[in-house]
Amino acid sequence: MSASVASSASVSSRASVASPRKIVSAVYVDGVLVIVGLCFVVPLAWMLLASVDQHASFQTQVPQVFTLANFASVLRPDLTFIPLWNSLLLSLGAAVVTVVVAVLAAYPLSRYQARYNKPYMYSILFGTCLPITAIMVPVYSLFVQLNFLDSMPAVIFFMAATSLPMAIWMTKNFMDGVPISLEEAAWIDGASAMAALRRVVVPLMRPGLSVVFIFVFIQAWGNFFVPFILLLSPDKQPAAVSIYSFFGQYGAIAYGQLAAFSIIYSVPVIALYVLVSRGIGGSFAMTGAMKG
């Protein structure tokens, strides 16, 4: 009896000692999360408030008079609509090309065991470590020699090539999760390897391919350096480059118009994320049905 009382007393004493530590740890974690959240919320708050402030500055402040003049100033074909259309062409083109090539490259790496698989994957991993600024000089020289400078299709393929290393890694990991027994059943029914890939593997990989598509699209959507170097015509520049015009000269920055343009610039990415998220949910249901 005395031993049980002593043991229960020791357990309660340990709990009483540990509980203040848990409280301090919880407060510390909550404080870090609040700081991280503020780092994201404050720029968004500035963007929303400055877009409706005619006298916006770099400070986050509530406007005295709310106005839509900043949006009216930036909603022009040469300033917003044409650059957004160019961004859409570049991003969609790069994402589609990257996803198609990544699927074709990841399929043999995932389904066939060969001695060159690991060296090839490590070579791809090394390709992700190369900064884009380190290869732009030879790329620019190559574009000049091939007469690809100021060509939208050429830039689309180059942007797709820069996204391929990470896309192949991601696609292979997603493809490894698809059971090969489903393909074997398709092979027994007379389907070829490419037909099984198109009709069995790719539908089951739709959630993963959606992730790769969004990853490449966002990367291309915010790419400033490549279009700025390789596209010379102002009517071919994407929105990531045209946003530079709001910074003006000699430090004069149109903060209100910059904030309004940033909101418009973010809408297509948010819309794509919402649409693809709904598609991912449906594909999960289809995956379960096909596996069953």
GUBA-143611 format. One line per 3 residues: number of its first residue (from 1); their letters; for each residue z, y, x of N, C-alpha, C. Coordinates in steps of 0.02 Angstrom, whole numbers, padded with zeros to 5 digits, always signed. Example, Ala and Ser with C-alpha at 12.3 -4.5 7.8 and 13.67 -1.06 7.14 Angstrom:
1	as	+00390 -00284 +00660 +00390 -00225 +00615 +00390 -00165 +00660  +00354 -00112 +00642 +00357 -00053 +00684 +00394 +00002 +00645
# end
This chain:
1	msa	+00000 -00060 +00042 +00000 +00000 +00000 +00000 +00063 +00043  +00044 +00061 +00093 +00049 +00119 +00138 -00015 +00127 +00178  -00047 +00071 +00197 -00109 +00075 +00235 -00165 +00106 +00194
4	sva	-00169 +00086 +00130 -00221 +00115 +00087 -00210 +00189 +00076  -00146 +00209 +00068 -00130 +00280 +00059 -00149 +00319 +00121  -00134 +00289 +00179 -00151 +00324 +00241 -00226 +00331 +00250
7	ssa	-00263 +00277 +00233 -00336 +00280 +00240 -00366 +00331 +00193  -00341 +00333 +00130 -00367 +00383 +00083 -00350 +00453 +00106  -00292 +00462 +00136 -00273 +00528 +00161 -00318 +00549 +00218
10	svs	-00336 +00501 +00263 -00380 +00518 +00318 -00450 +00535 +00294  -00475 +00498 +00242 -00541 +00514 +00215 -00542 +00583 +00184  -00489 +00600 +00146 -00487 +00667 +00115 -00483 +00721 +00167
13	sra	-00445 +00707 +00222 -00441 +00758 +00275 -00509 +00768 +00308  -00546 +00713 +00319 -00613 +00719 +00348 -00660 +00758 +00302  -00655 +00744 +00237 -00697 +00780 +00189 -00681 +00854 +00188
16	sva	-00616 +00870 +00193 -00596 +00941 +00193 -00620 +00975 +00256  -00622 +00937 +00313 -00646 +00967 +00375 -00722 +00975 +00374  -00756 +00926 +00344 -00829 +00927 +00345 -00858 +00976 +00294
19	spr	-00823 +00988 +00240 -00851 +01032 +00189 -00862 +01103 +00213  -00818 +01135 +00251 -00834 +01202 +00276 -00896 +01202 +00321  -00905 +01150 +00360 -00964 +01146 +00402 -01027 +01141 +00360
22	kiv	-01023 +01102 +00306 -01081 +01097 +00262 -01097 +01164 +00229  -01043 +01199 +00211 -01053 +01265 +00179 -01087 +01313 +00228  -01061 +01314 +00291 -01091 +01358 +00342 -01163 +01339 +00355
25	sav	-01176 +01273 +00359 -01245 +01250 +00371 -01291 +01269 +00313  -01266 +01263 +00251 -01307 +01281 +00193 -01321 +01356 +00192  -01270 +01396 +00209 -01280 +01469 +00211 -01331 +01487 +00265
28	yvd	-01326 +01454 +00322 -01372 +01467 +00377 -01444 +01450 +00357  -01453 +01391 +00326 -01520 +01370 +00305 -01547 +01418 +00252  -01505 +01437 +00204 -01528 +01483 +00152 -01546 +01551 +00181
31	gvl	-01507 +01573 +00231 -01523 +01637 +00263 -01590 +01635 +00299  -01603 +01580 +00334 -01667 +01574 +00369 -01725 +01572 +00319  -01715 +01536 +00264 -01768 +01533 +00213 -01781 +01602 +00181
34	viv	-01727 +01640 +00171 -01736 +01707 +00143 -01775 +01752 +00191  -01759 +01747 +00256 -01795 +01788 +00306 -01868 +01769 +00308  -01882 +01703 +00308 -01951 +01681 +00309 -01988 +01703 +00245
37	glc	-01953 +01698 +00188 -01983 +01721 +00126 -01999 +01795 +00126  -01954 +01835 +00154 -01967 +01908 +00158 -02027 +01923 +00202  -02037 +01883 +00254 -02094 +01894 +00298 -02160 +01885 +00260
40	fvv	-02159 +01845 +00207 -02219 +01836 +00167 -02221 +01884 +00107  -02163 +01899 +00079 -02161 +01939 +00018 -02175 +02012 +00032  -02148 +02039 +00087 -02156 +02110 +00101 -02229 +02129 +00111
43	pla	-02270 +02094 +00151 -02341 +02112 +00154 -02377 +02107 +00088  -02360 +02056 +00048 -02392 +02051 -00018 -02371 +02108 -00063  -02307 +02127 -00060 -02285 +02183 -00100 -02319 +02247 -00079
46	wml	-02327 +02257 -00014 -02363 +02317 +00010 -02435 +02316 -00015  -02468 +02259 -00013 -02538 +02255 -00034 -02545 +02272 -00108  -02500 +02245 -00150 -02504 +02258 -00221 -02488 +02331 -00238
49	las	-02437 +02358 -00206 -02418 +02427 -00221 -02467 +02477 -00192  -02492 +02464 -00131 -02538 +02512 -00101 -02606 +02512 -00136  -02624 +02457 -00168 -02689 +02455 -00202 -02692 +02501 -00263
52	vdq	-02634 +02518 -00292 -02632 +02561 -00351 -02600 +02629 -00334  -02598 +02645 -00270 -02569 +02708 -00247 -02624 +02750 -00216  -02635 +02809 -00243 -02688 +02852 -00216 -02669 +02881 -00148
55	has	-02605 +02886 -00134 -02581 +02913 -00071 -02543 +02859 -00032  -02574 +02801 -00027 -02541 +02745 +00006 -02538 +02756 +00081  -02486 +02728 +00112 -02477 +02731 +00185 -02458 +02662 +00209
58	fqt	-02439 +02658 +00272 -02420 +02593 +00300 -02351 +02571 +00277  -02314 +02614 +00243 -02248 +02597 +00219 -02252 +02566 +00149  -02206 +02520 +00135 -02203 +02489 +00069 -02162 +02533 +00023
61	qvp	-02196 +02563 -00027 -02163 +02610 -00071 -02194 +02605 -00141  -02154 +02620 -00190 -02178 +02620 -00259 -02218 +02684 -00271  -02279 +02680 -00293 -02319 +02741 -00303 -02291 +02784 -00359
64	qvf	-02296 +02849 -00350 -02273 +02896 -00402 -02319 +02895 -00462  -02383 +02887 -00449 -02433 +02883 -00504 -02476 +02822 -00491  -02479 +02776 -00539 -02520 +02717 -00533 -02593 +02735 -00550
67	tla	-02639 +02712 -00508 -02709 +02727 -00518 -02752 +02668 -00496  -02811 +02663 -00525 -02860 +02611 -00505 -02918 +02642 -00466  -02907 +02701 -00438 -02960 +02734 -00401 -02980 +02695 -00338
70	nfa	-02932 +02661 -00307 -02947 +02623 -00247 -02995 +02566 -00263  -02984 +02532 -00319 -03030 +02479 -00338 -03099 +02506 -00356  -03100 +02564 -00389 -03165 +02594 -00407 -03203 +02614 -00344
73	svl	-03167 +02633 -00291 -03200 +02654 -00229 -03231 +02596 -00190  -03198 +02538 -00194 -03223 +02481 -00154 -03271 +02436 -00193  -03272 +02440 -00258 -03316 +02397 -00298 -03387 +02425 -00297
76	rpd	-03419 +02418 -00239 -03488 +02440 -00229 -03527 +02382 -00199  -03592 +02377 -00213 -03631 +02321 -00186 -03630 +02317 -00110  -03640 +02375 -00076 -03645 +02373 -00004 -03578 +02362 +00030
79	ltf	-03524 +02378 -00004 -03458 +02374 +00026 -03420 +02310 +00009  -03432 +02282 -00051 -03393 +02225 -00074 -03435 +02166 -00096  -03481 +02178 -00142 -03516 +02122 -00174 -03561 +02084 -00125
82	ipl	-03601 +02119 -00087 -03645 +02085 -00038 -03604 +02050 +00017  -03554 +02083 +00046 -03513 +02046 +00096 -03477 +01985 +00066  -03452 +01990 +00004 -03421 +01932 -00026 -03471 +01876 -00038
85	wns	-03531 +01894 -00058 -03583 +01843 -00067 -03600 +01809 +00000  -03604 +01849 +00053 -03617 +01820 +00119 -03560 +01775 +00141  -03498 +01795 +00128 -03441 +01753 +00144 -03443 +01688 +00106
88	lll	-03463 +01692 +00042 -03468 +01632 +00001 -03521 +01584 +00028  -03579 +01611 +00048 -03632 +01569 +00076 -03609 +01536 +00140  -03579 +01574 +00185 -03557 +01547 +00249 -03502 +01494 +00239
91	slg	-03454 +01510 +00197 -03397 +01465 +00189 -03416 +01401 +00153  -03454 +01407 +00097 -03475 +01348 +00061 -03522 +01304 +00103  -03569 +01337 +00137 -03616 +01300 +00179 -03580 +01262 +00234
94	aav	-03534 +01296 +00269 -03497 +01264 +00323 -03453 +01208 +00297  -03421 +01218 +00239 -03377 +01166 +00211 -03417 +01105 +00190  -03473 +01114 +00157 -03513 +01057 +00134 -03540 +01018 +00193
97	vtv	-03569 +01053 +00242 -03596 +01018 +00301 -03541 +00981 +00338  -03483 +01013 +00345 -03428 +00982 +00382 -03403 +00919 +00347  -03394 +00922 +00281 -03369 +00864 +00244 -03418 +00806 +00248
100	vva	-03482 +00820 +00240 -03532 +00766 +00242 -03534 +00733 +00311  -03537 +00773 +00363 -03540 +00746 +00431 -03474 +00711 +00449  -03418 +00739 +00428 -03353 +00708 +00443 -03346 +00639 +00411
103	vla	-03371 +00632 +00349 -03369 +00566 +00316 -03412 +00516 +00354  -03472 +00536 +00374 -03516 +00490 +00410 -03489 +00473 +00479  -03454 +00519 +00510 -03425 +00506 +00577 -03361 +00466 +00572
106	ayp	-03322 +00477 +00520 -03257 +00442 +00513 -03265 +00371 +00489  -03320 +00355 +00455 -03327 +00288 +00427 -03329 +00233 +00481  -03372 +00238 +00532 -03370 +00185 +00583 -03306 +00185 +00624
109	lsr	-03275 +00244 +00632 -03212 +00247 +00670 -03156 +00213 +00631  -03159 +00215 +00565 -03107 +00186 +00524 -03119 +00112 +00509  -03182 +00092 +00502 -03196 +00024 +00478 -03215 -00025 +00534
112	yqa	-03239 -00001 +00590 -03261 -00045 +00643 -03219 -00034 +00706  -03193 -00088 +00733 -03153 -00084 +00794 -03199 -00092 +00855  -03201 -00041 +00895 -03241 -00042 +00956 -03201 -00012 +01013
115	ryn	-03220 -00028 +01074 -03182 -00006 +01131 -03189 +00068 +01145  -03242 +00099 +01117 -03251 +00171 +01128 -03220 +00214 +01073  -03186 +00184 +01026 -03156 +00223 +00971 -03103 +00271 +00996
118	kpy	-03056 +00245 +01035 -03002 +00288 +01060 -03028 +00343 +01106  -03070 +00328 +01156 -03096 +00383 +01197 -03134 +00435 +01156  -03170 +00412 +01106 -03207 +00459 +01064 -03159 +00503 +01024
121	mys	-03106 +00474 +00997 -03057 +00513 +00959 -03021 +00562 +01003  -03005 +00541 +01065 -02972 +00587 +01111 -03020 +00644 +01133  -03083 +00628 +01139 -03132 +00681 +01154 -03136 +00732 +01097
124	ilf	-03133 +00706 +01035 -03133 +00751 +00977 -03070 +00794 +00977  -03013 +00762 +00994 -02950 +00799 +00996 -02953 +00854 +01049  -02985 +00840 +01105 -02994 +00891 +01157 -03037 +00948 +01131
127	gtc	-03086 +00932 +01088 -03128 +00985 +01061 -03090 +01034 +01018  -03036 +01012 +00986 -02996 +01058 +00945 -02956 +01106 +00988  -02947 +01091 +01052 -02907 +01134 +01096 -02947 +01191 +01126
130	lpi	-03013 +01189 +01120 -03055 +01240 +01150 -03054 +01303 +01106  -03032 +01360 +01133 -03034 +01422 +01093 -03105 +01445 +01083  -03118 +01473 +01025 -03186 +01494 +01008 -03210 +01549 +01054
133	tai	-03164 +01591 +01079 -03184 +01645 +01125 -03209 +01618 +01191  -03188 +01558 +01210 -03208 +01530 +01275 -03280 +01505 +01275  -03307 +01490 +01217 -03375 +01462 +01214 -03425 +01510 +01183
136	mvp	-03404 +01570 +01166 -03450 +01615 +01132 -03504 +01643 +01179  -03489 +01650 +01243 -03540 +01675 +01289 -03598 +01626 +01296  -03586 +01562 +01310 -03643 +01515 +01311 -03675 +01505 +01243
139	vys	-03635 +01508 +01190 -03664 +01501 +01123 -03710 +01560 +01107  -03689 +01620 +01126 -03732 +01679 +01114 -03797 +01673 +01154  -03792 +01650 +01216 -03852 +01640 +01257 -03898 +01588 +01226
142	lfv	-03869 +01534 +01200 -03909 +01482 +01168 -03943 +01509 +01105  -03907 +01548 +01066 -03937 +01577 +01005 -03994 +01624 +01023  -03988 +01661 +01077 -04042 +01706 +01097 -04103 +01666 +01119
145	qln	-04093 +01613 +01158 -04149 +01573 +01183 -04185 +01537 +01127  -04147 +01513 +01077 -04177 +01476 +01021 -04199 +01522 +00964  -04190 +01586 +00973 -04209 +01635 +00921 -04170 +01623 +00856
148	fld	-04107 +01604 +00863 -04063 +01593 +00806 -04018 +01652 +00792  -04022 +01704 +00832 -03979 +01762 +00822 -03995 +01796 +00756  -03943 +01815 +00719 -03949 +01847 +00654 -03978 +01799 +00602
151	smp	-03963 +01734 +00609 -03987 +01684 +00562 -03927 +01654 +00525  -03926 +01660 +00460 -03871 +01633 +00420 -03867 +01557 +00425  -03922 +01519 +00418 -03916 +01446 +00425 -03889 +01424 +00492
154	avi	-03910 +01457 +00546 -03886 +01439 +00612 -03811 +01451 +00619  -03788 +01507 +00592 -03716 +01522 +00594 -03677 +01472 +00552  -03704 +01452 +00495 -03671 +01402 +00453 -03662 +01337 +00491
157	ffm	-03714 +01313 +00524 -03708 +01251 +00562 -03661 +01257 +00622  -03660 +01315 +00653 -03614 +01325 +00710 -03542 +01326 +00686  -03529 +01360 +00631 -03461 +01361 +00603 -03439 +01291 +00580
160	aat	-03487 +01253 +00554 -03471 +01184 +00535 -03455 +01142 +00597  -03491 +01154 +00651 -03479 +01116 +00713 -03410 +01132 +00742  -03389 +01194 +00737 -03322 +01212 +00763 -03266 +01182 +00720
163	slp	-03279 +01167 +00657 -03228 +01137 +00614 -03229 +01061 +00614  -03281 +01031 +00643 -03289 +00959 +00639 -03233 +00919 +00674  -03209 +00938 +00733 -03158 +00896 +00766 -03097 +00883 +00722
166	mai	-03068 +00935 +00696 -03009 +00926 +00653 -03028 +00891 +00588  -03087 +00906 +00561 -03109 +00874 +00499 -03118 +00799 +00508  -03145 +00777 +00565 -03154 +00706 +00577 -03087 +00671 +00582
169	wmt	-03040 +00702 +00616 -02973 +00673 +00621 -02941 +00665 +00551  -02944 +00718 +00512 -02915 +00715 +00445 -02950 +00665 +00401  -03017 +00663 +00403 -03054 +00618 +00360 -03041 +00545 +00379
172	knf	-03036 +00531 +00443 -03022 +00462 +00465 -02953 +00440 +00440  -02904 +00484 +00444 -02837 +00465 +00419 -02838 +00451 +00345  -02875 +00491 +00306 -02880 +00478 +00235 -02919 +00414 +00221
175	mdg	-02971 +00401 +00261 -03011 +00341 +00249 -02973 +00278 +00268  -02927 +00282 +00315 -02887 +00223 +00332 -02844 +00200 +00274  -02828 +00246 +00228 -02787 +00228 +00170 -02824 +00193 +00114
178	vpi	-02891 +00190 +00119 -02931 +00156 +00068 -02936 +00082 +00087  -02914 +00035 +00045 -02917 -00037 +00063 -02988 -00060 +00074  -02998 -00096 +00129 -03065 -00121 +00145 -03085 -00178 +00098
181	sle	-03035 -00207 +00064 -03051 -00261 +00017 -03096 -00237 -00040  -03090 -00173 -00059 -03134 -00147 -00111 -03206 -00144 -00087  -03216 -00127 -00024 -03284 -00127 +00003 -03311 -00198 +00008
184	eaa	-03268 -00245 +00028 -03291 -00314 +00033 -03314 -00340 -00034  -03279 -00320 -00088 -03301 -00340 -00154 -03369 -00311 -00171  -03381 -00248 -00150 -03446 -00218 -00161 -03500 -00252 -00119
187	wid	-03483 -00272 -00058 -03531 -00308 -00016 -03550 -00375 -00047  -03501 -00409 -00076 -03515 -00473 -00108 -03563 -00464 -00167  -03556 -00407 -00202 -03600 -00393 -00258 -03670 -00370 -00236
190	gas	-03681 -00365 -00170 -03747 -00348 -00145 -03755 -00277 -00123  -03702 -00237 -00122 -03707 -00168 -00101 -03710 -00164 -00025  -03748 -00116 +00000 -03750 -00104 +00072 -03689 -00064 +00094
193	ama	-03682 -00055 +00160 -03625 -00018 +00186 -03626 +00055 +00162  -03685 +00086 +00162 -03690 +00155 +00140 -03679 +00160 +00065  -03702 +00111 +00027 -03690 +00112 -00045 -03616 +00103 -00061
196	alr	-03582 +00060 -00024 -03510 +00052 -00034 -03473 +00115 -00014  -03495 +00148 +00039 -03464 +00211 +00058 -03472 +00263 +00004  -03532 +00267 -00025 -03546 +00319 -00075 -03513 +00305 -00141
199	rvv	-03511 +00241 -00162 -03488 +00224 -00229 -03415 +00203 -00232  -03386 +00181 -00176 -03318 +00155 -00176 -03271 +00199 -00135  -03289 +00210 -00072 -03242 +00244 -00026 -03237 +00318 -00042
202	vpl	-03294 +00351 -00050 -03292 +00424 -00062 -03256 +00442 -00126  -03268 +00408 -00183 -03229 +00425 -00243 -03154 +00416 -00234  -03133 +00365 -00197 -03061 +00356 -00185 -03033 +00407 -00136
205	mrp	-03077 +00439 -00098 -03055 +00489 -00049 -03059 +00560 -00075  -03073 +00569 -00138 -03082 +00636 -00164 -03023 +00682 -00151  -02961 +00661 -00157 -02905 +00706 -00140 -02907 +00726 -00067
208	gls	-02919 +00678 -00022 -02922 +00695 +00049 -02981 +00739 +00066  -03039 +00725 +00037 -03097 +00767 +00049 -03087 +00837 +00022  -03050 +00843 -00033 -03035 +00910 -00060 -02992 +00949 -00010
211	vvf	-02945 +00915 +00021 -02903 +00948 +00072 -02945 +00971 +00130  -02990 +00928 +00154 -03034 +00947 +00210 -03080 +01005 +00190  -03106 +01002 +00128 -03150 +01056 +00105 -03114 +01123 +00104
214	ifv	-03053 +01123 +00076 -03015 +01186 +00073 -02999 +01211 +00143  -02980 +01164 +00187 -02963 +01183 +00256 -03023 +01217 +00290  -03082 +01188 +00285 -03141 +01217 +00317 -03162 +01281 +00283
217	fiq	-03158 +01283 +00217 -03178 +01343 +00180 -03135 +01403 +00199  -03069 +01393 +00200 -03025 +01449 +00217 -03035 +01470 +00289  -03046 +01422 +00333 -03057 +01438 +00403 -03120 +01480 +00411
220	awg	-03173 +01461 +00376 -03236 +01499 +00380 -03231 +01565 +00342  -03193 +01567 +00288 -03186 +01628 +00249 -03153 +01684 +00289  -03104 +01667 +00330 -03070 +01717 +00369 -03096 +01726 +00440
223	nff	-03152 +01694 +00455 -03180 +01698 +00523 -03213 +01767 +00533  -03188 +01804 +00581 -03214 +01870 +00597 -03258 +01869 +00659  -03237 +01831 +00709 -03268 +01837 +00775 -03340 +01810 +00776
226	vpf	-03350 +01751 +00747 -03417 +01719 +00750 -03470 +01760 +00713  -03460 +01779 +00650 -03512 +01820 +00617 -03521 +01889 +00650  -03467 +01916 +00676 -03472 +01982 +00709 -03517 +01979 +00771
229	ill	-03517 +01922 +00807 -03557 +01915 +00867 -03628 +01892 +00852  -03636 +01846 +00806 -03700 +01813 +00796 -03742 +01842 +00740  -03712 +01882 +00695 -03750 +01914 +00641 -03753 +01989 +00655
232	lsp	-03813 +02014 +00663 -03822 +02084 +00683 -03837 +02130 +00625  -03870 +02105 +00573 -03889 +02147 +00517 -03828 +02162 +00473  -03819 +02226 +00453 -03761 +02242 +00410 -03763 +02207 +00343
235	dkq	-03824 +02194 +00317 -03828 +02161 +00252 -03814 +02086 +00255  -03803 +02059 +00315 -03784 +01988 +00322 -03712 +01978 +00342  -03676 +02033 +00353 -03606 +02027 +00375 -03562 +02004 +00317
238	paa	-03515 +01958 +00330 -03469 +01936 +00277 -03413 +01986 +00266  -03371 +01972 +00217 -03317 +02018 +00200 -03265 +02022 +00256  -03257 +01968 +00295 -03209 +01969 +00350 -03228 +02021 +00403
241	vsi	-03292 +02038 +00407 -03315 +02088 +00455 -03318 +02157 +00421  -03339 +02160 +00359 -03345 +02225 +00325 -03277 +02257 +00312  -03223 +02217 +00311 -03157 +02246 +00301 -03138 +02291 +00359
244	ysf	-03171 +02283 +00416 -03158 +02324 +00475 -03177 +02397 +00462  -03222 +02409 +00415 -03244 +02478 +00401 -03190 +02521 +00371  -03138 +02490 +00341 -03084 +02530 +00311 -03036 +02558 +00362
247	fgq	-03042 +02537 +00425 -02997 +02564 +00476 -03023 +02630 +00504  -03084 +02648 +00489 -03110 +02713 +00507 -03111 +02726 +00581  -03111 +02790 +00598 -03113 +02812 +00667 -03052 +02855 +00683
250	yga	-03033 +02852 +00747 -02978 +02893 +00772 -02912 +02878 +00735  -02903 +02816 +00714 -02840 +02797 +00682 -02835 +02814 +00609  -02887 +02843 +00578 -02885 +02860 +00507 -02899 +02797 +00466
253	iay	-02849 +02771 +00432 -02855 +02709 +00395 -02848 +02724 +00320  -02895 +02698 +00281 -02891 +02705 +00208 -02848 +02648 +00182  -02782 +02659 +00180 -02735 +02606 +00162 -02745 +02582 +00091
256	gql	-02755 +02628 +00044 -02763 +02607 -00025 -02825 +02565 -00036  -02882 +02587 -00008 -02943 +02549 -00015 -02939 +02483 +00023  -02905 +02483 +00080 -02896 +02421 +00117 -02855 +02370 +00077
259	aaf	-02803 +02393 +00044 -02763 +02348 +00003 -02802 +02322 -00058  -02840 +02366 -00090 -02881 +02345 -00147 -02934 +02294 -00126  -02966 +02307 -00070 -03017 +02260 -00046 -02985 +02193 -00027
262	sii	-02924 +02195 +00001 -02891 +02133 +00020 -02875 +02090 -00041  -02856 +02122 -00096 -02842 +02084 -00157 -02906 +02051 -00183  -02960 +02090 -00185 -03024 +02062 -00208 -03047 +02007 -00160
265	ysv	-03036 +02017 -00096 -03055 +01968 -00045 -03017 +01902 -00052  -02956 +01905 -00080 -02915 +01845 -00087 -02929 +01806 -00150  -02960 +01836 -00199 -02970 +01804 -00264 -03012 +01740 -00259
268	pvi	-03069 +01739 -00224 -03108 +01676 -00221 -03070 +01618 -00191  -03030 +01630 -00139 -02992 +01576 -00108 -02939 +01549 -00156  -02905 +01594 -00191 -02855 +01572 -00240 -02888 +01532 -00296
271	aly	-02945 +01557 -00320 -02981 +01522 -00374 -03003 +01453 -00351  -03028 +01448 -00289 -03049 +01382 -00264 -02990 +01335 -00258  -02934 +01360 -00235 -02874 +01318 -00229 -02852 +01291 -00297
274	vlv	-02854 +01334 -00348 -02833 +01312 -00415 -02881 +01260 -00443  -02946 +01272 -00435 -02995 +01224 -00461 -02991 +01157 -00426  -02985 +01158 -00360 -02982 +01095 -00322 -02916 +01059 -00335
277	srg	-02862 +01096 -00346 -02798 +01064 -00362 -02802 +01025 -00427  -02836 +01052 -00476 -02845 +01015 -00539 -02888 +00954 -00528  -02940 +00960 -00487 -02982 +00902 -00472 -02945 +00848 -00434
280	igg	-02898 +00868 -00390 -02860 +00819 -00352 -02816 +00777 -00400  -02787 +00809 -00450 -02746 +00772 -00498 -02786 +00720 -00535  -02846 +00738 -00556 -02888 +00690 -00590 -02911 +00634 -00546
283	sfa	-02924 +00648 -00482 -02947 +00596 -00437 -02891 +00547 -00420  -02828 +00571 -00420 -02773 +00524 -00410 -02771 +00473 -00467  -02781 +00496 -00528 -02781 +00450 -00585 -02839 +00400 -00579
286	mtg	-02897 +00425 -00557 -02953 +00380 -00550 -02941 +00329 -00495  -02909 +00350 -00441 -02893 +00305 -00386 -02850 +00247 -00410  -02798 +00263 -00448 -02754 +00210 -00474 -02791 +00163 -00520
289	amk	-02836 +00190 -00560 -02874 +00147 -00606 -02919 +00100 -00568  -02952 +00124 -00515 -02998 +00082 -00478 -02960 +00028 -00439  -02901 +00046 -00412 -02862 -00003 -00375 -02836 -00057 -00422
292	g	-02818 -00036 -00484 -02793 -00085 -00531 -02848 -00132 -00554
# end
